[in-house]
Amino acid sequence: RTITMLQKLIKGKKVPSQDARNLCMELLSAPNLMAPNLNDQLLPTTSPYNLETSRYLVETLSTADLRGVKTNNFMLSTESSEVDLSAVSSIFKSGPSLLFMKSTDSVFQLLSHIPYDDLRALKMGEDLHLNILSVAELCYDNLLVSCGLYLFEKLDLVKKMNLSFSKLVRFLQRVQQGYNSNNFYHNVKHAADVTQRLAALLTQSKLYPGTLSDIEMTAALIAALLHDFEHCGRNNAFLITTRHPFARQHNDQHVMENHSLFSGLELLAQPSTNFLEHLPSRDVESLYAQVIQMVLATDMAMHFSTVSHFTQRIKAAELRPKTGLGGPQVLNEHKQIVLNMALKVADLGHCTLKDQE
């Protein structure tokens, strides 16, 4: 992809800014990129580039800001629909070897293997009946990371929420590792299935964008990703009866849900995986509260009370949407009820698949 884009630039062609941004984010997201000694190759008097260009290249390749690379003559804009890089196309005429980097960090290799085009063709985040097993065949061992990154980028939440892309990647990796592959049901396939179905529910119902804020949509995705994190494969009743450590730790209350929340949200307390680090504290507190309520609502012990609470509001016309310019309108005090039910539907929605495998 990099070589193809560079060839277009060398020929003076324009490249869509979104494609350029995505590629730059992928190339620059890994923290341990290993490259030739840039100072030795670019800064000596024998360098084919002038001093200003050489310094620019060293700075860009070493410490570039993921939100955009800027110089006096070149800017990867987040506003324009196209970006013309002809001003620096001469830099690449000697070939792409200068930009070739071999990463020892798994993040770079992981990003290069995410099948974005295939996920788009399968309508991930749009199709309520998407068979996640078909997606799993495309993503190999990175199903949840691929699903999470695709949805965050598809909904443009990285840009809108000023999220740390590299830390989001690491967060998704850690979450993926927390789902036991030997667990026949509560594994990464289930987590990815629920996450993509929740995104489809909220977007196809036109609740997002519009009624739900960016913070609420981010909270919804996090809740779906974490809702069965580190699930041990036993239900709460079994854990309570056998006095499992999880049950003792959480005082027999929503045992697995509380464990998933504690362990999952703990990742957001670690500097290396806290992709919400740039958000104001009040927004983080709001997001945490929404995630907690959504995940707790997936406890099947609360099934009938959760459904009853929702249907009562429907019958009382409190939740019947009034269609506005931005889609259905829901009062702020009722948004949590809607989000709880949406995750619950996504969690059980595999039962409606037409092709059960």
HELIX and SHEET records of a PDB file:
HELIX    1   1 THR A    2  ILE A   10  1                                   9    
HELIX    2   2 SER A   17  LEU A   28  1                                  12    
HELIX    3   3 LEU A   38  LEU A   42  1                                   5    
HELIX    4   4 LEU A   51  THR A   63  1                                  13    
HELIX    5   5 SER A   86  PHE A   92  5                                   7    
HELIX    6   6 PRO A   96  LEU A   99  5                                   4    
HELIX    7   7 SER A  106  SER A  112  1                                   7    
HELIX    8   8 TYR A  116  ALA A  121  1                                   6    
HELIX    9   9 ILE A  132  CYS A  139  1                                   8    
HELIX   10  10 LEU A  143  LYS A  154  1                                  12    
HELIX   11  11 LEU A  157  LYS A  160  1                                   4    
HELIX   12  12 PHE A  165  GLN A  177  1                                  13    
HELIX   13  13 VAL A  188  GLN A  204  1                                  17    
HELIX   14  14 LEU A  207  THR A  211  3                                   5    
HELIX   15  15 ASP A  214  LEU A  226  1                                  13    
HELIX   16  16 ASN A  236  THR A  241  1                                   6    
HELIX   17  17 PRO A  245  GLN A  249  1                                   5    
HELIX   18  18 VAL A  255  LEU A  267  1                                  13    
HELIX   19  19 SER A  281  LEU A  296  1                                  16    
HELIX   20  20 MET A  300  MET A  302  5                                   3    
HELIX   21  21 HIS A  303  LYS A  315  1                                  13    
HELIX   22  22 ASN A  332  LEU A  348  1                                  17    
HELIX   23  23 GLY A  349  THR A  352  5                                   4    
SHEET    1   A 2 VAL A  15  PRO A  16  0                                        
SHEET    2   A 2 GLU A  82  VAL A  83 -1                                        
SHEET    1   B 2 LEU A  33  MET A  34  0                                        
SHEET    2   B 2 LYS A 102  SER A 103 -1                                        
SHEET    1   C 2 LYS A 322  GLY A 324  0                                        
SHEET    2   C 2 GLY A 327  GLN A 329 -1                                        
END                                                                             
